[in-house]
């Protein structure tokens, strides 16, 4: 077996860390936790990993999805947590959830339990 050399062309230089690695050079310091997503079409992106709060809330919301609807869907759970993490009360959360995921027509009791799960995760009770 004969070894062959190959080369990979560099299409785009990666910005140095001192500039935050972001286009435009704005200095933004992250957590250092992220996933590099290489796309066949379009640029590579870095996606931030969920925080500990988000991980726990997503897990609980996923459990609630299973108990109420018989499905497990971490992407849907993550969307619901994202919608609710900055809301101040259940009514505000219900309106935002309806705007983001209105096609699902979630029952009020389920929405209230999701709100409770997000609140429990925020307070470290999960």
C-alpha positions in Angstrom: 0.0 0.0 0.0 1.4 3.3 -1.1 0.7 6.5 0.9 -0.6 9.5 -1.0 -0.6 13.1 0.1 -3.6 15.3 -0.3 -4.4 18.9 0.6 -7.5 20.6 1.9 -8.0 24.1 0.6 -8.6 26.8 3.2 -11.7 28.7 2.2 -12.1 31.0 5.1 -9.7 32.0 7.8 -10.9 31.7 11.4 -10.7 34.9 13.4 -8.3 35.0 16.3 -9.9 34.5 19.8 -9.0 38.0 20.8 -11.7 39.3 18.4 -14.2 36.8 19.7 -14.2 34.8 16.5 -17.3 36.7 15.3 -17.6 38.6 12.0 -17.2 42.3 12.5 -14.8 41.8 15.4 -17.2 42.7 18.2 -15.7 41.4 21.5 -18.1 38.9 22.8 -16.9 36.3 25.3 -18.9 33.1 25.5 -18.9 30.2 27.9 -16.5 28.2 25.8 -19.2 25.5 25.4 -20.4 25.1 21.9 -20.7 22.7 19.0 -19.2 23.4 15.6 -21.7 22.6 12.9 -20.2 22.1 9.4 -22.7 22.7 6.7 -22.5 21.3 3.2 -24.1 24.6 2.0 -23.3 27.7 3.8 -20.8 28.7 6.5 -19.8 26.7 9.5 -21.4 27.9 12.7 -20.8 27.5 16.4 -24.0 26.6 18.3 -23.9 27.3 22.1 -24.7 24.3 24.3 -27.6 24.6 26.7 -26.9 25.9 30.2 -27.5 23.6 33.2 -30.8 25.4 33.7 -31.8 24.8 30.1 -30.7 21.1 30.2 -32.8 20.4 33.3 -35.8 22.4 32.0 -35.7 20.7 28.6 -35.6 17.2 30.3 -38.6 18.0 32.5 -40.6 19.5 29.6 -39.7 16.5 27.5 -41.1 14.3 30.3 -44.3 16.3 30.4 -44.6 16.0 26.6 -44.5 12.2 27.0 -47.0 12.1 29.9 -49.5 14.5 28.2 -49.1 13.6 24.6 -47.2 10.3 24.4 -44.2 11.8 22.5 -40.6 12.6 23.2 -39.2 15.6 21.3 -36.2 17.4 22.8 -36.3 20.0 20.0 -39.9 20.9 20.8 -39.0 20.9 24.5 -36.0 23.2 23.9 -38.2 25.6 21.9 -40.8 25.7 24.7 -38.0 26.5 27.3 -36.6 29.1 25.0 -40.0 30.8 24.7 -40.6 30.7 28.5 -37.2 31.4 30.1 -37.6 35.2 30.1 -41.4 35.4 30.8 -42.6 36.9 34.1 -45.9 35.0 34.6 -47.9 32.1 33.1 -50.2 34.4 31.1 -47.3 36.0 29.4 -45.8 32.5 28.7 -49.1 31.2 27.3 -49.4 34.1 24.9 -45.8 33.7 23.7 -46.2 29.9 23.4 -49.3 30.4 21.3 -47.5 32.8 19.1 -44.5 30.5 18.6 -46.3 27.1 18.6 -50.0 27.9 18.1 -50.6 25.1 15.7 -50.2 22.6 18.6 -53.1 24.1 20.6 -51.7 22.9 23.9 -54.3 22.5 26.7 -54.1 25.2 29.5 -53.3 22.7 32.1 -50.3 21.4 30.1 -49.1 25.0 29.5 -49.3 25.8 33.2 -47.3 22.6 34.0 -44.6 23.6 31.5 -44.5 27.1 33.1 -44.0 25.4 36.5 -41.2 23.1 35.2 -39.4 26.1 33.7 -39.8 28.0 37.0 -38.6 25.0 39.0 -35.5 24.7 36.8 -34.7 28.4 37.2 -34.9 28.1 41.0 -32.8 24.9 41.0 -35.6 22.7 42.2 -35.1 20.1 39.5 
